[in-house]
C-alpha cells in the first residue's frame, strides 16, 4: 500500500488565491500543456483574478492561473472551439481567458472533507476552517458513548439475543427457567 500523503495547509495549497475552479481532466490537461487558453462556461466568471485549478474526480490541485477576461463567445470562437462546445449544454457560452498558468508539480492533494459539496468552485476559506479544526467528520453513535458503556451495551444485547434464541429453540426449557 502506498504511504498516505499529508495535505498542506490552505496557505500552501492555495498560494495567493481564494478560489479553486474544478475542471475535467481532459480539458485541464490541455490547459497544463498550453494547448487551451480559455475555459468555456455557461456564464460570466464571478472571480476574474488569480485562481487555482482543481482536477475533477481526483482531489488534486494541479495549477494556478489568472482569469484576465470573461466574455460572451462570438460565432467564430464557438466554431474554433467546437470540440469543447459540443460536449456542453449551456444557454450561453462564455470564454474565460486564462493566462500565467503555473503548473503545480507535484499536484497538491485536497482533503476530501474540504472538497465535499463543492461543484464548480472550492473555497480557500473552507480549507482554512479545516486547518482551524472547524470542519470535522460527522460524529458516529459510538462517539457519544465511552468505551466501557458501548462494550457492556453490546454484551447485554448479545446476551439477550442469545437467551431469546434458546427459548425459541426449546420452549419447554424456557418455561423451566
N, C-alpha and C positions, 0 to 999 in steps of 0.2 A: 504494500500500500504506500502511496506517495505521502511524504510528510505534509502536514497541514500548513498552509501559508497564512501567516498573520497579516491581517489587513492593517494599513497605516491609519493614522487619524485623518480627520476631514481636511485639515490644512495641507497635509502632504497629498492626499488623494485629489483634491480639487485645485490645488495651487491657488491662483488668484481668482478663480471662477466661482460662481454661485450656483450654477445650474449644469446638469449633465443631460444632454439630449440623447435619447435612445434611438439607435439606427440599426436596421437589419444588417447581418454580417456581410452579405454580398455587396451592398452599397457602401458600407463602411470600409471594406477592403479597397474599393475603387477610390474612395477619398484618401485613404492612407497611402495608396500608390501614386497619388497625384493625377489620376485619370478622371476624377469627378470633382468639380469645383462648386457645385450648387447642391443644396438639399431641397427636394421638392416636397412641399407640404400643402395642406388644404386651407391655409390662412397665413396672415402676416406673422412674422416672427415676433413673439412677445418679449424676447430678450436679445436685441441686436447688440451684442457685446461679446467679450471673450467667454467661451463655454467649453465644457468638457464633453467628449463624445464617448458614449457607452454602447457597447455591442449588445443587442438584444439576445436573450437566451443564454448568455454566458456569465453574467455578473462581472464583467470586466470593463474597466475604464481603459480606452485604447488611445485617445488623443485629446489634444486641446486645439481649438480653432477660434477664429474671430468671425462673427457674423457681421459683415460690413454693410449688407444691403438686403432688403426684403421687398420684392416687387411682384405684382401680378404678371404671370408669364405671357409673352407675346405668342402669336401663332407660330412664328419662326422658332422660338425657343421650345415650344411644345413639340414641333416636328423634329428638332435636333435632339430632343430627349425622349423620343418615342418609346424606347425600351423601358425607361423608368415610368413614364406616364401610363403606359398600357397595363402596368401592374397595380395602378391606383384607381380609386373611385371617388374623386373629390368633385364638388360643385365648381370650385375654382382651383387653379393650380398656381401656387406661389413659389418663386425661386428665392432661396436664402443663400446668398453668396458667402462662401467660406474662404477665408484667407488665413495666412500664417498658421498652417496646420503643423502641429508639433506632435509627432508620434511618441507615445509613452512606451518605452522599452526598458524593462518588461511592463506588460499591462498591469494595472492595479486592480486586485480583486475587491469586489464590493460585498460587504456582509449582507446576507440575504434579508435580514430584518430591516436594513436600511433601504434596500431596493423595493421591499414589499409595498404594493399599492401604487407604485409609480407606473404610469402608462407611457407618456411622452417625455416628461421631464422628471429627473430625480434631483431633489434639492439638497444643497450642501447643509442647510440648517437641520435637515433630518439626520444626517451623519453626525453633525455636531451634537445633537440631542443624544445620539447613541454613545458618543465619546463621553458625554457627561453622565451617562447611566440612566437617562430618562426614557430610553427605549429598551424594553426587555421582552423576553418571551412571555406568552400568555401563561399565567400560573396553572399548574395541574392540581387536581384534587389532592394529591399526596403532599403538595407544598403547604397545605393548611393543617396537616397533622404531623406530629413528631414521629420519629422512627418507631418508638415504643407503641404508641396508640395504633398506628397502622398495622403493625405486626400482630398485636393482640386482636385487633378487629378482624383481620383476615383469618386468624386462628379460630376465633369463635364462630365465624361464618362457616369455615370449613367443618368444624365440629358439628354444628347444627345440620349442615347438609349431609354429613356422613351418618348422623343418627337418624335423620329422616329416611335416608335410603335403606338403612337396616330395617326400619319399621315397615317401610313399604314392601321390602322383600319378604319379611316374615311378620305378618300382623299379629300372630299369637305371641311372639317374643316381646313385641311392644306392649301388649296388654299385661304381660307378666311383670314388666318393669315398673 
